[in-house]
């Protein structure tokens, strides 16, 4: 049975915020006086320690470039960063498409994408996939009837929203087709559960054969390489957006947007870390790229896709 908390009913609290000391500001623009600290939140499938390590160089780059302190917002789950932005506690976030869409919906369109990360081939997008073990007898979704399936988080695009929507459209509604479904809490937790044979299949993110959640986990030494297989892949999903709320000063949004878009050129080391060295750069944010996911999230909520009871 899937259990999920509705973001609109009970918003999780941000756990804490650590700050980085900035280098001297290069100007005294009004927005810097109003926002001497930019609070930055991220939504990723990694564990908390790896997430902090991945984004610290980017925070240092942004602090130096913008002349402000960067505050790090940590939350218990994806919903914490969403709520942090719409409650005006977070000014910059790296979302997934579905978590961005939820923030856009709940803020009535007052959150906008400022940058979209490309993969190492310059492609704009990625996929949700269903993974099973290579040594399992499962080769199609149909083979998983009555089996145990793990999703990542209710607000994860590739880890729940997209697979729930597309599997339902394909005739495999998760709440009735699988024997048991659960939320693992993160993409890494899902894959670890599959590796240890605690579940039969999982949903996770996948760009290509060299850039995916299990591949990165193997590179980090968390799991061996090559023991999984992909038996289902979604249509392409838009890239993870960096986003800001529209209620911020216009010049602040413009300056932060430029700093993020310039990171591949002006903060090469930081960008290499945040992208695992597997990206050609950023494309400017475009809300039209996320309208299909906004519609998907709305559909799932209206039709209780993936829910039980």
C-alpha positions in Angstrom: 0.0 0.0 0.0 1.3 3.4 -0.9 1.3 5.9 2.0 1.8 9.6 1.2 1.5 12.9 2.9 -0.4 15.7 1.1 1.8 18.7 1.0 -1.1 21.1 1.1 -2.3 19.7 4.5 0.9 19.4 6.5 4.1 21.1 5.4 7.3 19.6 6.7 9.7 22.0 8.5 13.2 22.8 7.2 15.6 20.9 9.5 18.4 23.5 9.5 20.4 26.0 7.6 24.2 26.3 7.4 25.8 29.4 5.9 28.9 30.0 4.0 30.9 33.2 4.4 31.0 35.3 1.2 33.9 37.1 -0.3 33.4 40.9 -0.2 30.5 42.1 -2.3 31.4 43.9 -5.5 28.4 46.3 -5.3 25.9 47.6 -2.8 22.7 47.0 -4.9 19.5 47.3 -3.0 18.6 43.6 -3.4 21.8 42.6 -1.5 20.8 44.9 1.4 17.4 43.2 1.5 18.8 39.7 0.9 22.4 39.5 2.3 21.8 35.7 2.5 20.3 33.7 -0.4 18.8 30.4 1.0 19.4 27.6 -1.4 17.6 24.3 -1.3 18.0 21.1 -3.4 15.9 18.1 -4.3 18.0 15.1 -5.2 18.0 11.4 -4.8 21.3 11.3 -3.0 21.9 10.8 0.7 22.3 14.0 2.8 26.1 13.8 3.1 26.7 13.4 -0.6 24.2 16.1 -1.4 26.1 18.6 0.7 29.4 17.6 -0.9 28.0 18.0 -4.4 26.6 21.5 -3.9 29.2 23.1 -1.6 31.5 24.2 -4.5 28.4 25.6 -6.3 27.5 27.5 -3.2 31.0 28.9 -2.9 30.9 30.0 -6.5 27.6 31.7 -6.1 28.7 33.4 -2.9 31.8 34.8 -4.6 30.0 35.8 -7.8 27.0 37.5 -6.2 28.7 38.9 -3.1 26.3 37.4 -0.6 26.1 34.6 1.9 24.6 31.3 0.6 22.4 29.6 3.2 21.9 25.8 2.8 18.4 24.6 3.5 18.0 21.0 4.4 14.6 19.3 4.6 13.3 15.9 5.6 11.9 15.3 2.0 11.2 16.9 -1.3 8.1 18.6 0.1 10.2 20.6 2.6 12.0 22.5 -0.2 8.8 23.1 -2.0 7.2 24.5 1.1 10.3 26.4 1.9 10.1 28.3 -1.4 6.4 29.0 -1.4 6.6 30.2 2.3 9.4 32.6 1.3 12.1 30.9 3.3 14.0 29.6 0.2 15.1 32.0 -2.6 16.8 29.5 -4.9 16.2 25.8 -5.5 17.4 23.0 -7.7 14.1 21.0 -8.3 13.1 18.0 -10.2 10.4 18.7 -12.8 7.5 17.4 -10.6 8.7 19.2 -7.4 9.0 22.4 -9.5 5.5 21.8 -10.9 4.1 21.3 -7.4 5.8 24.6 -6.3 4.4 26.3 -9.3 0.9 25.0 -8.7 0.9 25.8 -5.0 2.4 29.3 -5.5 -0.1 30.0 -8.3 2.6 30.4 -10.9 4.9 32.5 -8.8 7.9 30.2 -9.1 9.8 30.2 -12.4 12.7 28.1 -13.9 15.9 30.1 -14.5 18.1 27.3 -15.8 17.9 23.8 -17.1 20.8 21.4 -17.0 21.8 19.5 -20.1 23.4 16.1 -20.2 26.9 15.3 -21.6 25.6 15.2 -25.1 23.7 18.4 -24.9 20.3 16.7 -24.5 17.5 18.5 -22.6 15.8 15.8 -20.6 16.0 12.4 -19.0 13.8 9.4 -18.2 12.1 7.4 -15.5 12.9 3.7 -15.7 11.9 0.5 -13.9 14.8 -1.4 -12.7 14.9 -5.1 -11.7 17.8 -7.4 -10.9 19.4 -9.1 -13.9 19.1 -12.5 -12.1 15.3 -12.0 -11.8 12.7 -13.6 -14.1 11.1 -10.2 -14.9 11.4 -8.8 -18.4 8.3 -6.6 -18.7 6.0 -4.7 -16.4 3.4 -7.4 -17.0 5.7 -9.8 -15.2 5.5 -7.7 -12.0 1.9 -8.3 -11.3 1.4 -8.9 -7.6 5.1 -8.1 -6.9 6.7 -5.5 -4.5 7.6 -2.1 -6.1 9.5 0.8 -4.5 9.0 4.5 -5.4 11.4 7.2 -4.2 9.3 10.1 -2.9 5.7 11.4 -3.6 7.1 14.6 -5.2 9.8 12.9 -7.3 9.3 13.1 -11.0 11.1 9.9 -12.2 10.7 8.2 -8.8 6.9 8.5 -8.6 4.9 11.1 -10.5 5.9 10.1 -14.0 5.9 6.3 -13.6 2.6 6.3 -11.8 1.0 8.4 -14.6 2.5 6.5 -17.5 2.1 3.0 -16.0 -1.5 3.8 -15.3 -2.0 5.0 -18.9 -0.4 1.7 -20.1 -2.9 -0.3 -18.0 -0.8 -1.0 -15.0 -2.1 1.2 -12.2 0.4 0.8 -9.3 -2.2 0.8 -6.5 -3.9 -2.2 -7.9 -1.5 -4.0 -10.2 1.5 -4.4 -7.9 1.1 -6.5 -4.7 2.7 -3.9 -2.5 4.1 -0.5 -3.1 6.2 1.8 -0.9 8.2 5.0 -0.7 11.8 4.4 0.1 12.6 8.1 0.7 15.2 8.5 -2.1 16.4 7.1 -5.3 19.4 5.7 -3.7 17.3 4.0 -1.0 15.2 2.4 -3.8 18.2 0.9 -5.6 19.7 -0.3 -2.3 16.4 -2.1 -1.5 16.5 -3.7 -5.0 20.1 -4.7 -4.6 19.4 -6.4 -1.2 16.3 -8.1 -2.7 13.9 -6.3 -0.4 11.7 -5.3 -3.4 11.2 -6.7 -6.9 11.4 -3.5 -8.9 12.0 0.2 -8.5 11.5 3.5 -10.3 14.5 5.8 -10.6 16.1 8.3 -13.0 18.1 7.5 -16.1 19.7 9.7 -18.7 21.7 7.1 -20.7 23.9 4.1 -20.1 26.7 6.2 -18.6 24.6 8.7 -16.6 21.9 7.2 -14.3 21.2 6.8 -10.6 22.6 3.2 -10.4 25.7 4.0 -12.5 26.5 6.9 -10.2 25.9 4.8 -7.1 28.3 2.2 -8.5 30.9 4.9 -9.2 30.7 5.9 -5.5 31.2 2.4 -4.4 27.8 2.0 -2.9 26.8 -1.0 -5.1 28.6 -3.3 -7.6 28.1 -2.4 -11.3 25.9 -4.1 -13.8 23.6 -6.3 -11.7 20.4 -4.4 -12.8 18.4 -4.3 -16.0 15.9 -1.8 -17.4 12.5 -3.3 -18.3 10.5 0.0 -18.8 11.3 3.5 -19.8 9.1 6.6 -19.8 8.8 9.2 -22.5 11.5 11.9 -22.1 11.0 14.2 -19.2 12.3 17.8 -19.1 15.6 18.5 -17.3 15.8 19.4 -13.6 15.3 23.2 -13.3 17.0 25.7 -11.0 14.2 28.0 -9.9 13.4 31.2 -8.1 10.1 32.9 -6.9 8.9 35.9 -8.8 8.3 38.0 -5.7 12.0 38.6 -5.4 13.5 41.8 -6.8 13.8 41.6 -10.6 17.5 42.5 -10.5 18.2 39.8 -8.0 16.5 37.2 -10.2 18.5 38.5 -13.2 21.8 38.5 -11.3 21.3 35.0 -9.9 20.1 33.6 -13.2 23.2 35.0 -14.9 25.5 33.5 -12.2 23.9 30.1 -12.6 24.0 30.1 -16.4 27.6 31.3 -16.3 28.7 28.6 -13.9 30.0 26.1 -16.6 32.3 28.9 -17.9 33.2 30.9 -14.8 32.9 28.2 -12.1 34.1 25.2 -14.0 35.2 23.2 -11.0 32.0 23.8 -9.2 29.9 22.9 -12.2 32.0 19.7 -12.7 31.1 18.6 -9.2 27.4 19.5 -9.3 27.0 17.8 -12.6 29.4 14.9 -12.0 31.3 16.1 -15.0 28.5 14.8 -17.2 26.9 17.9 -18.6 27.6 20.4 -21.4 26.1 23.2 -19.5 22.7 25.0 -18.9 19.9 26.1 -21.1 17.9 29.2 -20.1 14.8 28.2 -18.1 11.5 28.1 -20.0 8.2 27.5 -18.3 6.8 25.9 -21.5 9.1 23.0 -21.0 7.4 22.1 -17.7 3.8 22.6 -18.7 3.4 18.8 -19.6 4.7 17.9 -16.1 2.4 20.5 -14.4 -0.5 18.9 -16.2 0.7 15.4 -15.2 1.0 16.4 -11.6 -2.5 18.0 -11.7 -3.9 14.8 -13.3 -2.3 12.5 -10.7 -3.7 14.6 -7.9 -7.2 14.9 -9.4 -7.4 11.1 -10.1 -5.5 9.9 -7.1 -3.1 8.1 -9.3 -0.7 6.0 -7.3 -2.8 6.4 -4.1 -4.9 3.8 -2.3 -7.8 4.2 0.0 
